Amino acid sequence: MDEYGLADKIYELRKKKNLTQEDLAILLDISDKSVSKWENGTSKPTIENLKKISEIFDISLDDLIETKEEKKKQKITKIVLTGGPCAGKTTAMNWIQNNFVKQGYKVLFIQETATELITGGFTPWEARTNVDFQEILIELQLKKERLFEEAAKKLPNDKILIVCDRGIMDNKAYMGKKDFNNILKKKGLNSVEIRDSYDAVFHLVTAAKGAKEYYNLDNEARTETIEEAARLDDLLVSSWTGHPHLRIVDNSSNFEDKMKRLMREIAAVLGEPNPYEIERKFLIEMPDVSYLESLPNCEKEKIVQTYLVSNEDEEVRIRQRGNNGSYTYSKTRKITVNPLKRIEIETRLSQEEYINELLNADLTRGQIIKDRYCLSYKNQYFEIDIYPFWKDKAIAEIELISEDQKIEIPNFLNVIDEVTDNIDYKNSEIARMIKKNRN
């Protein structure tokens, strides 16, 4: 047990100095495998090495071995609240403040950058080009998010929720994919890492779709007609499609219930009161991949999934996810409550942490490599997994906010059977099958 939190502390100190594990090992005259074990918590440095580490990083030995009880690790969650014009974001901010402060969160709000620029006098219609406006907007948004994340770390609170009134992927809807990616490239960024830098995305559907009588132009920065607002709403959903935690909140109820549904969605992502995952899974006929790829509301991701050695009552896996050479990494623990519901705890990993975790792979299960098509359809978010060893079938799943939530399967997907509670179609069992077939 890493009672001093040394694993995280050594990793953070090393990264701040821009040292690799090999660099630190050379300075300490030890093997880089030893440093790797320290950082994944499987072993601890000797007192002599602790003294050397404190000298290398100019930190006192007392600060280095400060216990976890003396310094708790903060839980900082950054989410995006997005949506079409006149969707209720301003009211939603008040609901978020009132609901999550009561649950012990310090809530920080990053105000909508586009509105700040427009009301400040810099508008897209007065800039030389729209791309110029969007580039300034993205630069300011990046700086604001970085500063708010630094500010959060300086707060004494254990649980902090950062709410972004729109995120950087929103800009893609206002300028097109090519120009958007060119701006990111100039800044040394890519759309996958930007998109997945947010822990979750909540899209409020515009009143122009399903509640036209409430659509208005009260916001000074809002100029869209009802038809334009509806089109923009679709573009915004498409811009975020592919994010592992995208939730769409529509106008199928009155406005108060819409806000209540949003609060439940956010609470589920935060794990309040427990981090439950509720999903349904369907075995489907192999879909027309070319058709899926032609849809503006569908995004393809390549997933590499590896199961780790774990206790009998839990399932632990790490995942590489992304496309075109740009990937993000995560580690997930799942504990089954019933066939529909599981407790799920997900943490992000750096590429180096991901590689270190591969050393703990469960050798009784093979590595899963699959194509995932993330599809937004009628305010629902489906994930369609296509495995290389199946030519005639695939898996479609959807996460829900409640076990009795109604869903509508896309009409271009042909369901063979629901397999939510069929163990043969769980990824952990598919991994065992892969290993067995290789042997």
C-alpha positions, -999 to 999 in steps of 0.1 A, spaced: 0 0 0 13 34 -10 4 52 22 26 82 14 12 88 -21 48 84 -34 38 70 -67 19 101 -78 44 124 -61 75 110 -78 57 109 -112 46 146 -108 81 158 -97 98 139 -126 74 154 -152 79 189 -139 116 185 -145 110 170 -180 128 138 -170 120 104 -184 121 74 -161 154 64 -177 168 99 -169 159 97 -133 172 61 -131 206 73 -144 207 101 -118 200 76 -90 222 49 -105 194 23 -105 174 6 -133 145 24 -150 123 -6 -140 127 4 -104 114 39 -112 85 24 -130 76 2 -100 78 32 -77 54 52 -99 28 24 -103 29 18 -65 42 -18 -66 74 -10 -46 89 19 -27 123 36 -27 148 29 1 155 57 25 188 63 7 170 67 -26 144 89 -9 172 113 2 187 114 -33 152 121 -48 146 150 -24 180 165 -35 173 160 -72 139 177 -70 149 202 -43 122 191 -19 125 183 18 123 147 28 93 156 51 74 170 21 83 140 0 69 115 24 39 136 36 11 110 42 -21 109 23 -40 117 55 -20 149 57 -27 159 21 -58 146 4 -59 143 -33 -84 165 -50 -110 153 -74 -113 179 -101 -139 172 -128 -142 194 -159 -174 192 -179 -189 211 -209 -224 225 -210 -233 230 -247 -263 232 -269 -281 250 -297 -293 286 -293 -319 292 -266 -314 257 -250 -315 268 -214 -277 269 -206 -280 301 -184 -307 286 -162 -288 253 -161 -258 270 -146 -279 281 -116 -293 246 -112 -258 232 -113 -246 257 -86 -276 250 -63 -276 212 -67 -239 204 -65 -228 228 -38 -253 209 -16 -234 177 -25 -201 191 -13 -187 205 -45 -169 237 -51 -184 248 -85 -163 270 -109 -178 284 -141 -159 293 -172 -182 318 -190 -190 315 -227 -160 329 -245 -178 338 -277 -203 360 -258 -174 377 -239 -157 386 -272 -189 398 -289 -201 419 -260 -166 432 -256 -166 445 -292 -148 418 -312 -174 401 -335 -171 375 -362 -189 398 -387 -163 426 -381 -132 404 -380 -113 401 -413 -125 365 -416 -146 341 -394 -115 319 -391 -96 349 -375 -124 353 -350 -125 315 -342 -87 314 -338 -88 341 -312 -117 325 -295 -99 291 -292 -67 307 -279 -87 326 -252 -107 294 -243 -75 274 -239 -60 300 -216 -92 303 -195 -94 266 -190 -57 263 -181 -60 291 -155 -92 277 -140 -76 243 -137 -46 259 -119 -70 279 -97 -88 247 -88 -56 231 -75 -50 260 -52 -84 256 -35 -87 236 -2 -118 217 -14 -117 179 -20 -144 179 -48 -143 206 -75 -165 208 -106 -154 230 -134 -183 239 -158 -174 252 -192 -201 272 -209 -193 257 -243 -160 239 -250 -134 241 -278 -151 215 -300 -181 239 -303 -159 261 -326 -159 233 -352 -196 238 -358 -190 275 -367 -161 271 -391 -159 236 -406 -136 206 -399 -107 216 -421 -102 251 -408 -108 239 -372 -81 212 -375 -57 237 -392 -60 260 -361 -54 231 -337 -24 220 -358 -8 255 -356 -11 252 -318 4 217 -317 -29 201 -308 -54 176 -323 -91 172 -321 -90 139 -302 -70 152 -272 -89 184 -271 -123 166 -272 -114 141 -246 -97 167 -223 -132 172 -208 -146 145 -185 -181 147 -199 -202 168 -224 -239 177 -218 -258 190 -249 -290 208 -242 -312 207 -273 -323 241 -286 -359 252 -280 -361 255 -318 -364 217 -318 -395 206 -299 -403 238 -280 -405 265 -308 -430 287 -288 -402 294 -263 -375 303 -288 -363 339 -284 -333 362 -292 -329 376 -256 -291 369 -257 -272 398 -273 -249 373 -291 -279 352 -305 -289 361 -340 -302 327 -355 -336 321 -368 -355 290 -357 -344 271 -388 -307 282 -383 -308 273 -346 -320 238 -354 -293 233 -380 -267 247 -356 -279 223 -329 -272 193 -352 -238 206 -361 -229 210 -324 -239 175 -316 -218 163 -345 -188 183 -333 -188 164 -300 -198 130 -313 -170 105 -305 -166 117 -269 -169 87 -245 -193 106 -222 -217 127 -244 -252 131 -231 -281 148 -250 -309 163 -231 -339 170 -253 -372 189 -250 -395 159 -245 -407 172 -211 -414 206 -196 -384 229 -189 -382 221 -152 -380 184 -159 -354 191 -186 -332 207 -159 -339 177 -135 -328 153 -162 -296 173 -167 -289 172 -130 -293 134 -129 -270 130 -160 -243 152 -143 -247 134 -110 -242 100 -128 -209 111 -143 -197 125 -110 -206 93 -92 -232 109 -69 -242 90 -48 -225 61 -66 -207 60 -100 -232 37 -116 -231 27 -153 -265 16 -167 -265 2 -202 -283 -20 -227 -265 -41 -253 -278 -55 -285 -264 -81 -310 -270 -66 -345 -264 -76 -380 -232 -62 -395 -241 -26 -404 -232 -9 -436 -200 7 -425 -197 30 -455 -232 44 -446 -222 49 -410 -190 68 -421 -211 90 -444 -232 103 -415 -223 137 -401 -234 125 -366 -212 94 -365 -175 93 -356 -152 63 -359 -127 55 -331 -101 28 -329 -100 11 -295 -74 -12 -280 -86 -27 -247 -65 -47 -223 -77 -64 -191 -56 -63 -160 -51 -88 -132 -78 -80 -106 -99 -93 -77 -128 -117 -83 -154 -91 -75 -142 -65 -99 -131 -60 -136 -102 -37 -144 -92 -27 -179 -71 0 -196 -80 15 -230 -63 33 -258 -89 53 -278 -87 76 -308 -80 79 -345 -54 89 -371 -25 85 -346 -41 107 -319 -51 87 -288 -62 92 -252 -57 66 -224 -79 55 -195 -82 29 -167 -116 16 -156 -128 -4 -127 -162 -21 -128 -182 -38 -101 -214 -56 -112 -246 -47 -92 -271 -64 -116 -272 -73 -153 -281 -37 -162 -261 -17 -136 -225 -16 -126 -204 7 -104 -178 22 -128 -147 43 -118 -127 57 -146 -94 76 -144 -73 91 -172 -38 79 -179 -8 94 -196 7 74 -224 36 65 -201 12 54 -173 -7 33 -199 24 15 -210 34 8 -174 -1 -6 -167 3 -31 -197 28 -49 -174 -1 -60 -152 -21 -75 -181 -42 -105 -174 -26 -132 -195 -57 -154 -194 -75 -129 -217 -65 -116 -251 -63 -79 -261 -94 -66 -278 -89 -44 -309 -121 -30 -324 -136 -1 -344 -162 19 -325 -187 40 -343 -202 67 -320 -236 76 -333 -260 104 -321 -295 95 -332 -328 112 -321 -311 126 -290 -297 92 -281 -260 82 -281 -252 47 -294 -218 30 -296 -214 4 -323 -185 -20 -319 -172 -39 -349 -147 -67 -342 -123 -80 -368 -133 -117 -362 -170 -112 -368 -181 -107 -405 -219 -109 -400 -226 -93 -367 -216 -65 -343 -226 -50 -309 -246 -19 -303 -249 -4 -268 -264 26 -251 -258 41 -217 -290 51 -198 -298 73 -169 -324 49 -155 -332 12 -159 -366 19 -173 -356 45 -198 -371 41 -233 -348 38 -263 -354 38 -301 -330 17 -321 -319 34 -354 -339 21 -383 -308 12 -403 -296 -12 -375 -311 -47 -376 -313 -62 -341 -307 -100 -338 -312 -101 -300 -308 -81 -268 -277 -95 -250 -275 -71 -220 -274 -100 -195 -257 -125 -218 -222 -131 -204 -210 -144 -238 -211 -109 -253 -194 -91 -225 -160 -77 -235 -143 -95 -207 -156 -129 -221 -148 -119 -257 -112 -113 -245 -111 -148 -230 -124 -162 -263 -97 -143 -282 -70 -158 -260 -85 -193 -263 -86 -191 -301 -50 -179 -303 -39 -210 -283 
